[in-house]
Amino acid sequence: MKRKGILNSHISKVLADLGHTDLIAIADAGLPIPDHVHRIDLALTLGIPSYRDVVNAITDDMVVEKVTIASEMSTHNRDVMQYMQERFTNTDIQEVSHEEFKRLINNVKAVIRTGEVTPYANCILQAGVIF
């Protein structure tokens, strides 16, 4: 049994396999996920687990050098936008249109689906290195 960190074996495997600049996404319950992209579905009920809980757990265990979000987050979900700015104070946050965001999902190693039911609560995390 692991002593700390991510217990979900599917997420642990994805994180352990990441190389520099590889991408993963954390998504709300409604983001369309292409069939060819690996889906790790954590959604249990509406709001559980929350987007913030999952982002916190993942980023406690992953070096993130860049974050991509939908530009619509700043006008349609200000609470999550504020959270993202506070969580990633020393990380480049790139904003793209939601349509472009959905296209970028095609390039991620995995999408971790949460139970979040607020608009545009999605991000793509680019792996950094510890050295």
N, C-alpha and C positions, 0 to 999 in steps of 0.2 A: 504494500500500500504506500502511495506517495505521502511524504511528510507535509508538503505544502504545494501551492500552485493549483493549476487547472486539474481537476479530477476527471473531466470528460475525456475519455480516451481518444475520441475522434478529433477533438480540438487539440489535445496534446500532440498527436501525430502530425497534424497540419503545421503547428507551430515549430515542432522539432525539424520538420523537413524544409522550412523556409530558408531561402538563400537571400543574399543582398538584392534588393529591389523587387523581390517577389511581392505579390499583392494578395490580401484577403479582404473580405467585406463583412461588415456587421450590418444587418438589415432589420427594418421593422417588419411587422407581420404581413404587410401588403406588397412589398417590393417583388416585381416579377423576376424570377430566377431562371435563366435559360437551362434547358434540360441537360446540356453537356457540362454544366458547372457543378462541382461537388457541393451538395447542400448538407449542412449540419443544422437540423431543425431542433431548436431548444424551446419553441413556443409551446406553452402549456395551457394557459388561459389568457384572456385579454389583459395585457399589461405585465404578464409574468412569463419569463423574466423580463425585466425592463432593459431598454437599450443601454442606459447608464451602467447598470450592474454588469452587463456583458462587456461593454467597452472598458470599464475599470478592470475587470478580471483579465481580459486579453492583454491590455496594455501594461498591466503589472508583470506580465510574463513575456512580453515581446518588445524588442527595440523597434521603435517606429521613427522613420526619418521624414515621412510625408503623409499627410492626410488629405483625401479628396472628399468633398461633400457637394451636395446640390446647392446652388446659389439661392434657391427658393427657401432654404432653411432659415435664412436671416429674416425673411418677412413672414413666413408661415409657421415657424416654430422657434420663436425667440428664446424660449427657455432652454431648448436643446442647443441652440447656437451659442448661447452664453456658456453652457456647460462645456461645449467643445473648445471654445476659446480659452477657458480656464484650465481644462485638462491638458491641452496641447500648447501651452504658453511658449515653449521653446522649439516648436515643430512647425514646419511650413504647412499651412492649410491652403489648399487649392480649391477654388470654387468653380464648378462647371454647371451648365444647365442640367436639369433633372433628366432630360432626354439624353444628353451626352453621358451622364452618370450611368444610365441604364445600358448604354453601349459599352462603357468601360467594364461593366460587370462580366462581360464575355472573357476578360483577360485575367480574372482572379483565380487563385488556386482553390478557394472555397468561399462560400457565403454562409455565415452563421446567422440563422434566422431567430430573432427574438420574438417575444410576445408584444412588443411595443405597438401601440395603436395611435401614435401621434404622427402628423405629416412630416415627411422628409427626414425621419430619424434613421439615416443611413450614412455609412462612411466606408471608404476604401482606405486601408492601411498599407503603406509601403514599408517593407522590412528594411531596417538598417543593420548595422553591425556593432558589436560590443567593443571593437578595437579601432 
